[in-house]
Amino acid sequence: MKSISFAEFESKQKVNPKPIIIHIYTEWCSICKIESFSLNKDKDLIKTINENFYFINFEAEKTKEKINFQGKEFNYLPNGNSGIHELVLALSKNRSQPVYPLWIILDENQNLIYYHEGQFKTEKIKEKLMGIIPKKSL
């Protein structure tokens, strides 16, 4: 699956607007690993995402660079040996303890279409994405 950064997304969105999928995970999350394995096996789903969406794979606790998103600046918040990125807290409904994996789907105008905490099975992802993909005019 082609993953881009938030900076790449901002510039690509100006040229070719598409819905965006933000997948937030952590290295230690076992459900995230299972989900990633299932996703990467599903060639149809990968093709659908690559052709119709921008995809950002975002590690909540290891991403340390400053991110500008939707006109705001977000930074990494260190906490002892670990930390969390402010953007994760801003995007999560549960700001005190985000649930991983977290899926956020925004339309081409960056309005929230779908929010999903926890494992998102590939069949459910396909079903949700097929309802979002803009219908091509015949």
C-alpha positions in Angstrom: 0.0 0.0 0.0 1.3 3.4 -0.9 1.6 5.5 2.2 2.4 9.2 2.1 3.3 11.8 4.8 1.1 14.6 5.9 3.3 17.1 4.1 3.0 15.1 0.8 -0.8 14.9 1.4 -1.1 18.7 1.6 0.6 19.2 -1.8 -1.0 16.2 -3.6 -4.5 17.3 -2.4 -4.1 20.7 -4.1 -3.3 19.0 -7.5 -5.6 15.9 -7.3 -8.2 16.0 -4.5 -9.1 12.6 -3.1 -10.5 11.2 0.2 -7.8 10.4 2.8 -7.4 7.4 5.1 -5.4 8.1 8.2 -4.4 4.8 9.9 -3.0 5.4 13.4 -1.1 2.5 15.1 1.7 1.8 17.5 4.6 -0.6 17.3 3.6 -2.5 20.4 -0.1 -3.0 19.4 -0.7 -6.7 18.6 -4.1 -6.1 17.0 -2.4 -3.5 14.7 0.1 -6.2 13.6 -2.6 -8.7 12.9 -4.6 -6.1 11.0 -1.6 -5.0 9.0 -0.9 -8.6 8.0 -4.5 -9.1 6.8 -4.5 -5.8 4.9 -1.2 -6.5 3.1 -2.5 -9.9 1.9 -5.6 -8.4 0.2 -4.4 -7.2 -3.2 -7.9 -5.9 -4.2 -8.2 -3.8 -1.1 -4.6 -2.4 -1.7 -5.5 -1.6 -5.3 -8.7 0.2 -4.2 -6.9 2.3 -1.6 -4.0 3.1 -3.9 -6.3 4.2 -6.8 -9.0 6.1 -4.9 -7.5 7.5 -1.6 -4.5 9.0 -0.1 -3.2 6.7 2.7 -1.3 7.9 5.7 0.2 5.2 8.0 0.9 7.1 11.2 2.9 5.6 14.2 1.4 7.4 17.2 4.4 7.1 19.5 7.4 7.1 17.2 6.5 10.0 14.8 8.4 12.9 16.2 8.4 15.5 13.4 6.2 18.6 13.5 3.1 18.1 11.4 0.9 20.8 9.8 -2.6 19.6 9.2 -5.8 21.5 8.5 -4.0 24.8 9.2 -2.7 23.8 12.6 0.7 22.7 13.9 1.1 19.5 15.9 4.2 18.3 17.8 5.5 15.2 19.5 4.8 15.2 23.3 7.6 13.3 25.0 6.8 11.5 28.3 9.8 9.8 29.9 11.0 7.0 27.5 8.0 7.3 25.2 5.5 9.9 24.2 2.6 10.6 21.8 2.1 12.9 18.9 -0.4 15.8 19.5 -2.1 15.0 16.2 -3.1 11.6 17.5 -4.8 13.3 20.5 -6.5 15.8 18.2 -7.9 13.1 15.9 -8.9 10.7 18.7 -12.3 10.9 20.3 -10.7 9.4 23.5 -8.0 12.0 24.1 -6.8 10.7 27.4 -6.2 7.1 26.1 -6.4 6.7 22.3 -7.5 3.3 21.1 -5.3 1.5 18.5 -5.6 0.9 15.7 -7.5 4.0 14.8 -9.0 4.6 11.3 -10.1 8.0 10.2 -11.5 8.6 6.7 -11.9 12.2 5.5 -13.5 13.3 2.2 -11.5 15.4 -0.3 -12.5 18.5 1.7 -11.1 17.0 4.9 -14.5 16.5 6.5 -14.9 13.4 8.7 -16.7 10.5 6.8 -15.9 7.6 9.1 -14.1 6.9 12.4 -13.2 3.4 13.7 -11.4 2.4 16.8 -9.9 -1.1 17.1 -9.5 -3.8 14.6 -11.1 -3.1 11.2 -11.5 -6.3 9.3 -10.7 -6.2 5.6 -14.2 -7.1 4.5 -15.6 -4.2 6.5 -13.0 -1.8 5.2 -13.9 -2.8 1.6 -17.6 -2.4 2.3 -17.0 1.1 3.8 -14.6 2.3 1.1 -16.9 1.2 -1.7 -19.6 3.4 -0.3 -17.2 6.4 -0.2 -15.5 6.1 -3.6 -16.9 8.8 -5.8 -19.1 7.3 -8.5 -17.5 7.9 -11.9 -19.9 9.5 -14.3 -20.7 7.4 -17.3 
